Amino acid sequence: MAAKKRQQQPQRQQAQAAQDKPATLKDLLSPEVMDKLKKQSEQLKAEEADRVEKQRQEKEAARKAEEKRRNNDFEYLLNNTKQNWREFK
């Protein structure tokens, strides 16, 4: 009998510990609402990723346009060339 009482006490403590835990929002919401919120979260993440990618592409296009403009500017090319023009005299 003493062995049974020892086994029942830890079970009671575990049951009380489960009851003492505060209810979380996940526990209070229905599965349908949780699924809806997860889908909305995924959609917002995808939109944010698209926005970031579009912004990166716009910056890259602006950089390429500036580089093309500079390559057409003869003064810029002369000032920034790595060749020593004195060697070609």
N, C-alpha and C positions, 0 to 999 in steps of 0.2 A: 504494500500500500504506500509506503513511503516513496518508492520509486515512481509511482504514478503521480503523486503530488509534485514531485520535483519536475516531472515532464510537463505538467499542466501549468506551472508557474511561468516558464519562459513563453509558452504559447499565449498566456494572458497578457504578458508584458508586450509581446509583439502586436497583439490585437489592440491594446491601448495605445501603443505608439502609432499605429496606423490611423487611429481615430484622432489623435492629437495633432497630426499634420494639418496645416492649413490647406484649405481647398485652393487649387490653382485655377487660373483662368481656363486652362485646357480642360480641366475636370468639369467646369461649369458650363462650357459651351457644347453644343451638340456637334456630332461629327460632320453634319452638312455645313454648318457654319465654319468649322475648322477647314474643311476642304475648300470652301469658297475663299476664305482668307489666304490659304496657301496658294491658290491659283492667282489671286490678285497680287500677292507678293511676287510670284514668279513673273507675272506680266509686267509689273513695275520694274523689276530687275532687268528684264529683257529690253524695255523701253530705255532705261538708263544706259545700258550697254550700247544700244543703237545710237543714242544721243552722243555718247563719248566717241564712238567710232566715226560718226559723221563729223564731229568737231575735229578729230584727228585728221581726217581726210581733207577738210577745209584748210587746216594749217599747212598740210603737205602741199596742197595745190597753190596756196599763197607763196610758200617757199620756192616752189618750182617756177612760178611766174616771176618772182623777184630775181631768181638766178638767171632766167632767160633774158630779163631786161638788162641785167648787169653784163651778160655775155655779149649783148649788142652795143654796149657802151665801150668804145675804144680806149678812152682814158682810164677806165677802171681796169681793163685788161692789161694795159701797159704798167700801171702802178702795182698790180698784184701778180705779175708774172714771176716765175721762179728762175727764168733763164737770165743769164748775164749777157746783155746785148753788146757789151764791149768786146766780147770774144768773137763776134760775127762781123766785125769791121773789116 
